[in-house]
C-alpha cells in the first residue's frame, strides 16, 4: 500500500527500548497510585477511628470530659476537633509522656475529672490503658484522659505497668 507521495505505508513498529520505557513508566505510575491508595486508606482509618469511636478535643478547651484517640467510648458523647500538639501542651499541664513505652513522670496526683494528657513521643503506635479506657495512639499522637475513679490508677503502655495516676476527690 502506498500513499500519495509514493511511500509505502507500514504500521510503525516500536523498538524494544521504547517498549521497555513505556512499561517502566506504566509500572512507576501504578506503584505511585498504589502507594497513594495505601496512604489514603491508612490515614482514613485513623481519622474515622478518632471521630467515629471517640470524641476529640476542640481548640477551645471546655470542662466536658473528652477523650482523644481512644477505642473505649467515654461517658460524655461530645465530639470536637483535636488541639494542635503545641496547644495541647499548654492546655493540659498534667501529662505523661511515653518514649519507648517508658512513662515520665512516674506518678501524678490530680483531682477527679481533671484532664491528663497521654503523650506518645515515639514514631510507632502504642496502646495506653488507664482504668477501663484504652487509647491506641499513633506515633507522635496524644489522647486526653478524664479519670472518674478515685484512687491509684496504673497506666500501662503495650500491656506493661509504666506510671501511676493518683486521683483525689
Secondary structure as UniProt FT lines:
FT   TURN            4..5
FT   HELIX           16..48
FT   HELIX           49..53
FT   HELIX           85..91
FT   STRAND          95..99
FT   TURN            100..101
FT   STRAND          102..104
FT   STRAND          107..111
FT   TURN            112..113
FT   STRAND          115..120
FT   STRAND          126..130
FT   TURN            131..132
FT   STRAND          133..137
FT   TURN            139..140
FT   STRAND          142..146
FT   STRAND          151..157
FT   TURN            158..159
FT   STRAND          160..168
//
